[in-house]
Structures are given as C-alpha cells and as structure tokens.
Amino acid sequence: MIMADAGTPSLAAQVRTAVIWRSGSQVLTQIVSWCSTLIVIRLLAPQDYGLFAMAQVMLVLLSTMNGWGLASALIREPEVSEERLRQTLGMLVLMNCGLALTQFLAAPLVALWFGQPQVTSLLRVLSLLYLAVPFCALSHAIMSRRMDFRRPAQVRLIAALAGAATALTGAFNDWGVWTLVAAPLVMIVAEAVGMTRASGAPIRPSFRFAGAGHIAGFGGVMTATQLFWFVQSQSDVMIAGRVLDPHNLGVYTTGLFLAQLLASKFVPPINEVAYAAYSRSQDEGQGDRGSSALLATIRLVMLIALPAYAGMAVVAQPLVPVLLGDKWIEIIPLLPILASAMAMMTLQILFAPATNARGVPWAALRIAMLGSVVMPVSFFIGSRWGIEGFAWGWVGGMAVLTAATVRLSGRIVGLQLGGLARAIAPPLVAALVMALGVAMLLQTLPNGLPPLLVLIIAVPLGAVLYGSALHLIAPERMAEALHFARNRSEVEPAPAE
C-alpha cells in the first residue's frame, strides 16, 4: 500500500491552489487584455472586426487539428518518459507545419467565399501562429501533470502584456485590421518561449513514433471533437459572412465577444484544472467520486456565472457605451439575448473534462456531432431576422445542446438531475431577484444620466441584492466558496499503518 508522505498536499488542496492560481492569474491577464482591447475597439472600425472574423473562421477550423488533444493525452498517462515527450513534440511539429501550409495555400478560397480579397493576406500572415503551437501544447501538458499552474500563469500574464503592447501600438499607429493580426502573433511566441523554459520541455522532436499509438488514438478522438465544435461555434460567422456586410458582421461578432467573455476566458482555465484533477482522481482510484466533483465545479462556476450574465443583460444599455463607445450601440439589444444563451453554454462545457478524464472521449465527440447539426440549423433559421436572429439562434441551439449534454454525460459520471437542479437553483433564483431589482432601479432613474454614473449606481446594488438573496436562499453556498478559497494550504495527513 502506497502511503502519502506527511506534509504532502492532498489532491483537494492541490486543486484549490491550482484553481486560485489559474483563475486568479486569468483575472489579471484578462484585465490587461480587456484594457487594451477596449481601447483598440474604440480606435478601430466595425469593418476591421468583420474582416478579422472572416479570417478567423479558417484559423479556428485548422486550430481544431493543431494537436492539443495529443498533448492532453499525456496528462492521463501514469508515467511519461523523455522519449515519449519527444515523440509527442514530433507529432505536434508535423501536424502544425502541415496546417500552416494548408492555410497559406487555401487563403484565396476563403477570401473568395466571403468576397473580401484582403482576407487572403490576413490568413497567410496568421499561418505563422501554428509554428509556436507545439511548444505551448507540450509544455502545458507537462505542467498540468504536475498540477503546476503557477508558472504557466506567470508566463501567460507576460505574454498578455506583450500582446497588449502590440495591440495598442498598432491601434495608435493606424495599422487597422493588421492590429488584430500582430497582437496574437506576438502573444503566442512569447507564450511558447516562456512555457518551454518554465516546463523544461524538450525542444528536439523525435519522428520515430513506435509505441505512441494510444496517444495518437486518444488525441484523434479529441481532435475530431474539436472539428465538430468548430462547425458548432463558427457556423454563425460562416452564414453571417454571406448575408451581412462587414459592418454588421463586426457588430454581431463584437457583441458575441462581449457576451462570451466569461464562457470563453474564465471557464476554460477552470476546465484545465478540473481535467487534471479528475484524471488524478481516476489514477488514485477515486473515480466513483466523479459526480460529486463535477457538481462541486458546477456550484462554484454557476455561483459567479449566473449573476454575471443576469447583470450583463439588465445593464446592457449603459454598459456598451461605457466599455465600447457610442459607435457600438447596435450591440445593446443583442446582449440580453446572448447572455441567456451563454449561461446555458457555460453549464454545457463543464461536462467534457469529467467524461474525458474517465477515458470516455466519445461522449464529448457525440455531443459535438449533435452541436454541429443543431447550431447551424438554428443560425440558418435565425439569419432571416438579421443580427438579432443570429443571437436567438444561439438561444435555441444551446437549449437543445445543453439538455442533450446533461442527459448523456450525466449518465456516464453518475450525475442525477435532482442534484444538478439543487446545484443551479439557488444562484439562478438569486440572480433573477438581482436582475429584477436592478431593472426596477433603472426605471426610476432620471433620463439623461451619464452611462458611467448609471453603472456606478446599478452594479453595487446588484451585488448587494444577489448576495442578500443567496444568503437567504442557500447560505451554505457562500460558506462553501469561502472555505474553498481559504483552505488552499490544506495538507493530507499520512494514513495510519
């Protein structure tokens, strides 16, 4: 029997530390990113974002095949040798060089689809991104195996600063849409260099792949999942790019960016930690705790997500001009619609790490396959009603997809609907109470108040209303969150002989 050493942090303590580092650093990183992004949005035109969104369709498509699934397979391995790391790096290098060449050659076809010749040049320069991916992906896997999220957090913060400086330089020097190209290039190169140094990852790939077939197999399923995810998440731009002009497409994609901030920026870091923790639990013979661990994650995430989305919906009118400027006011009617869709999406994407860690990647694949049908159909139907129709397409599609995910993935991890309802109901009710109270306040305020002043009044009131309602409905939720944050140094005692 293997015993834990005295003073060894328990898995729970490691998870707490990892979440605090990963999520806390993500807050700092996003503050840097948002500050620069909000300045850049004010300086660039909507059509610049529309052109970049067109180029981003192919970038997102090929990025689903960049090999992160191969690297993620290493996290589940009990032991990983130096040779296995070099083999994985070799696979990643081959895949990403192929993707870079594919994007370079296919760029004119994408430009032809959208009827925008400039997209060709954008895509050809963006093909350089793939050359840095192998070093980011392998280093991430190495440090995730160690449950080390402190050094990656530091590297990502430095990379974000480099990207923000590049974006601001471009915006103030009239680079136009090229600002949106240069910033991610600088950021990923900085991250690749920093992550490789921090992890001690090999930099010499091996192209002899004997014995690495199971890694390729697991990674292949995850890559297929990402391909279907691409169809699910990018079909709106594929359709909108054909029926909307660059200005309206820029309005739609920027509104979607704002609505997706929580789901796309803060939930993925939590899922990274969750996947590593769930995998470790499997290794330690604690797989039967899968549903309780998933429910704990859902309680923690939805405690923050639901009031954030409800608040975004109710204060959309003053929020948009304050954050983005008056030229983006067309986004205002989109936010309440998109916020409800993103609340469902936030819940839906929490399930994949739990099923993947149990060695059942086909579950996420089946859900992604369903999404690749449901979402395009929803967007195609919504396209008849313009920008708002695409927003409602998100609502209808995500309602179907979330229900399917809960049924399929919940069965695999042993999650009961009653337990899920008890996890979500308290923050949902409290968020609705908060939204109603803030909406009533906004109706009583005199017309003509500056939007910033309206936010200064509404946001603190919303926080008080949410906290008070949650305390009345489920006081244990706040206590659970505080306990999680405070007990990050918990040490697992050595078991008795």
N, C-alpha and C positions, 0 to 999 in steps of 0.2 A: 504493500500500500504506500503510495507516494503522499507524503505529508507536506503541507505548506510550512515554510520557514516562519518562525516568529518574526513579526515585523514586516512580513510580506503583505503589500496591499491586496485586499480582496478584489475580485472581479468587479463587484459593485463600486468599490472605491476608485478603481481604475476607470470605470465608465464615467463616474461623476467628474473625475479630473479631466478626462478626455472631452466630455461634453462642455465643461466650463471653458477649457482652452479652445476647443474648436468653435463653439458658438460665441464665446466672448471675443475671440480674435476676429470672427466673422463680423461681429458688430463694428469693431474698429476698422476692419478692411472695408466694410460697406459704407461707413461714414466717410472715409477717404474717397471711395468710388462715387458715392452719391453726390458729395460736394462738387467734385469735378464734373460729374455727369449733368447735374442740374445747371451748372454754369455753361457747359457745352450745348445743352439743349436750348438755352436761351440765345446762343450765338448762331447755331446752325438753323437751317430752314427745314420744314417738314419733308420737303422732297429729298433732302440728303438722307434722312432716315428711311424714306421709302426706297431709295436706290440701294441702301445698305441691306434693307430687309430682303430685297430681291436676291442679292448676292449671298445672303446668309442662308437661304434655302438650301443651296448646294453644299455650303460649308457644314451645315447641320447634318445633312444626309451622309456625307462622307465621314463626318466625325463619329457617326454611329459604328463605323467599321475600323476605328483607329486603334483597337486592341486593348482598351481599358478592361474589357472582360477577361482577357488573358492575364493581365496583371492581378485582377481581383481574384482569380482562381488561386493565386499564391497565398492569399490570406487564409484560405481554408486548409492549406497543407499543414500536416503535423510538423514536418521538418522540410527545410528548403536549403539545398546546397548552393555553393558558389556557381557550379556548372549549370544548375537549373536557372539561376538568375541570369546568367549569360545567354542561355538558350531563349529565355523569355525576351530578353532585350533584342536578340537577333530576330525573333518573330515580329516584334514591335517595329523594328527598323525597316524590315522588308515591307510590312503592311503599310506603313506611313509614307515611305518613299513611293510606293505604288499609288497611294491616294493623292499625293501631291502631283504626280504626273497626270493622273486622271483628271483632276480639277483643272490643271493648266490646259489640257487639250480640249476638255469639254466646255470650257468657259464660253466660247462663242454661241454654243447651242442654248445655254441658259439665257444669255442676252437676247437671243432670237425669240425665245419663248415669251419673255416679258416685253420685248420691243424696245429695249434700252441698251444701246451699244456700249455705254460706259461700264456696264456690269462685267464685260469681258476683262477689262484691265483690273477691276477690283478683285475678281476671283483669282486672276493669275498672281497677283501680289500676295493675296491671302493664302495661297498654296504653301507658302513658306512656313505657315503655322505647324504643319504636320511634322516638320523635321525636329521640332522640340518635344513633341508628344511622348516618344518612347522614354525619355529620361524623366519626365514628370510622372508618367504612369507607373514605371517600375519603382521609383523612389517612394511614391505614395503607398504602394503595396508593402514595401519593406517596413516602413514606419507604422503602417496600420497593424501589421503583425505584432509589432512591439507595443501596440496601444500607445504609441508616442505621437501625440497630436500637438505638442508644444512647439517643437522646431518647425514642422510644416506651417503652423500658424504664423510664426515669425517670418518665414520665407514668403508666405502669401501676402503678408502686410507690406513687406518691402517691394514685392512685385506690383502690388496695387498702387503704391506710391509712385513707382516708375511709370506705370500706365497712366495714372492721373496727370503726372507732369507732362507726359507726351500729349495727352488729350488737350490739356489747357494750352500748350504751346501751339498745337495745330489750330485750335479754335480761334485763338487771338491773332494768328497769322494767316487767316483766311485759307486754310487748307481744304475747307468744305468737307465733302464726304470722305476724303482721304484721312481726316482726323479719326474717323471711326475704324479705319484700317490700321493706322500706325499704332494706336494705343494697345490693342490686343497683341500685336506682334511683339512690342517691347515687353509687355507684361509676361507673356509665356516664355520668352527667352530668359528673363530674369528668374522666373519660377523654376525653369529647367536647371539652370546653373545652381541656384540655391538649394533646391531639393536634392540634387545629386550629391552635393557636398555634405548636406546635413545627414543623409541616409548612409553615406558610404557605398552607394550603389556602384556596380561595375560599369565601366564606360567602354569596354571592349565586348562586342556582341559575339556570340557563337552561333554558327549556322549549321551545326550538327544537332538535329532535333530528336535523336533516339531517346526513348523513354519519356518524352514530354507530350505524348498523345492525349492523355487525360486532361492536361491543362488546356490544350487546343480545343478539346471537346467541350469542356465547361465554358471556355471563353467564346466558343462558337455559338452556343445557345444564348449567352448574354448579348452577343453581337446581333443575332437575329432578333432578339427582343428590342434592342435599340433601333434596328431598322424599322420595325413596325411602330415603335414610339415616334420615329421621325414622321411617318405618314400621319400618325395621330396628331402630333403637335404642330406640324408645318403645313398641313393641308389647307389651313385657313389662308396663309400667305400665298400658297400656290394658286388658290382660287381667286383671292382678293387681288393679286397682282395682275390678273387678267380682266377684272371688272372694275377696278378702282384706278384712278390716276395716282402718280407718285405722292401728291399732296395728301389725298385722303388715306392712302396706304400708310403714309408716315404718321398721320393722326391715329389711325387704328393701332398700329404696332407700338407706338409710344404709350398709348393708353393701356395696351396689354402688358407692356413692360412694367408700368407703374402698378397695375393690379397684381402682377405675378411676383413682385419683389420678395414677398415672404416665402411663397412656394418654391421659387427658383433660386433664392440666395441663402435662406436660412434653414429650410428643411433638408436639402441635400447634405450639408455638414453633419446634421444630426443623424441622417441615414448612414453616413460613413461610419460614425461611431457605433451605431446600432448594428450594422452588418458585422463589424469586427467583434462586437460583444456577443451577438447571437452565435457567431461561429465559434468563439471561445467557449461559450456555454455548451455547445454541441461536443467539443473536444473533451470537456470536463464531465460529460455525462449528465448534463442538466437540460437536455433537450425538451423534457416534459414541462419545463417552465416557459416554453415559447409564448403561450398565450398571455401569461401574466406579464412577461417582459414587454410584449407588444402593447398590451393595454397601458402599461406604465408610460411607454413612449407616447401613445395617443393622448393620455391625460395631460402630459407635460406640454406637448405641442399645441393641442387644441385650447389649452388654458390661455395661450398667448395669441394663437391664430384667430380664433373666433371674434374676440373683441377688436382685433386689428382690422379684420375685414368689415365688421359692422361699422366701425368708426370711419373707415375709408368711404363706405357707401353714404353715410349720413352727412359727412363734411366735404363731399366732393366739390361742391360749388366754391368754397373759399380755398380748398386745398390746391386745386390745379393752378390758379393764377399765382399763388404764393410760391409753389415749387417750380412751375414751368414757365410762367409768364402768360400774358393775355392772349398771345397768338395761338395758344393751345387750348382755348376754352371749349373747342369742339369735343374734347375728351370728357367733359363733365358728365353728360348723360350716359357715357359708356361705363363709368366706374361702378355705380351701384349694381349694374347687371353683371359685370365681370367679377366683382367681389364675391357674389354668391357662388359663381362657378369655381372660383379659386379656393373657396372654403371646402368645397367637395374634393377638389383636386389635391389639396393638402392632406386630407384624410386618405385618399386613394393611394398616394405614392408612399405612404408609410408601411404598406404591407410587403412590398417586394423584398426588402432586406431580410425580413423574417423567413420568407419561403426560400430565398436563395441560400441562406445560411443553413437551412435544413437539407440542402442538397436537392432541392426541387425547383431548378430554374425554369422548368417548363411551365410552371404556374404563371410567372410573370410574362412568359412568352405568349401563352394563350390569351391573357388579358390584353397584352399589347396588340395581338392579332385582332381581337374584338374591337379595340380602340381604333385600329387602322381602317375599320369599316364604319363604325358608328360616327366618329368625328367628321370625316369628310362628307358623309351624308348630311349631318347636321349643318355643316358650313355651306354646303351646296344649297340646301333649303333656305338657310338664312341669308344667302347672298342676294335674294330677291328684294330684301329690305335694306340694302346698303350696309353702312358701318355698324349700325345697331343690330342688324340681322346677324352679322358675324358674332357679335357679343352674345346674343341669345343662342346662337349655335353652340357656344361653349357651355351654356347652362344645360341645354337639353342633352348634349353628348355626355357631359360629365355626370349627370344624374344616372344615366344608364350604366356608364362605365364604373362608377363608384359602387353601385348596387351589385354589379357582377363581381367586382373585386372582393367585396366583403363576403359574398357567398362562397366563391371559390377558394380564396386564400384563407379565409377564416376557418373553413373546414380543415385545411391542411395543418394549421397551427393550433387547432382546437379552440378557436375563439367563438364564444356564444353571443348571439345577437343581444341578449339581455345585458351581458357585461359591457358590450360596446355602447349600448344606449346609456347605461349608467355612467360610462366614461365621458360621453359627449354632452349629455343633457344639462348638467349644471352650468358649464361655461356658455352653452348656447342660450339658455334662458337668461343668464346674467347679461350676455352681450345684447340680446334683444331689448331687455329693460334699459340698458345704457343707450342704445340707439333711439328708443322712443323718447327718453328723457332729453337727449341732446337735440332731437328733431323738434320737440316742443319748445326748447330754449331758442333755437334758431328762428322759429316763427315769431317769437316775442321781441327779438332784437330789432332796433330801428333800421330802416333801409339806409344804404349809403355808408355803412361802417366799412373800414378797410378790411380786406380779407384776412390779413395777418392778425388784426385785433379779434376778429371773429374766431379764428383758430385758438388764440391765446385764451379766450373765454371758454370755448367748447371742449378743448382737449382735457384740461384738468377736471372739468365737470364730468366728462365721460369716464375718466379714470376713477373718480370717486364713486360714481354710480355703479360701475362694474365691480369694483372691489367690495362695495357695500352689499350689492345683490348677491355676489358669490359667497360672501361671509354668512349671509342669512340662509342661503340655499344649501351650501356644502362647505362649511368652514374647514373641513379636513383637507380640501384641495390646496388652499393657500399654505396650510401647515406642511403638506407633502412637498410642495415646491421649495419651501424654505428649508426643510430638512434635507432635501437633495442637494441644495446649494451649500449648506453649512457643513455637511459631513463628508467633504471630499477627501479628508485625510484618514478616513476610517481604515483600520488595519484588521485583517482577518487573523484571529488567533490560531495558533497551531493546534490541530485537533489532538485529542488525547490518544495515547497509545492504545 
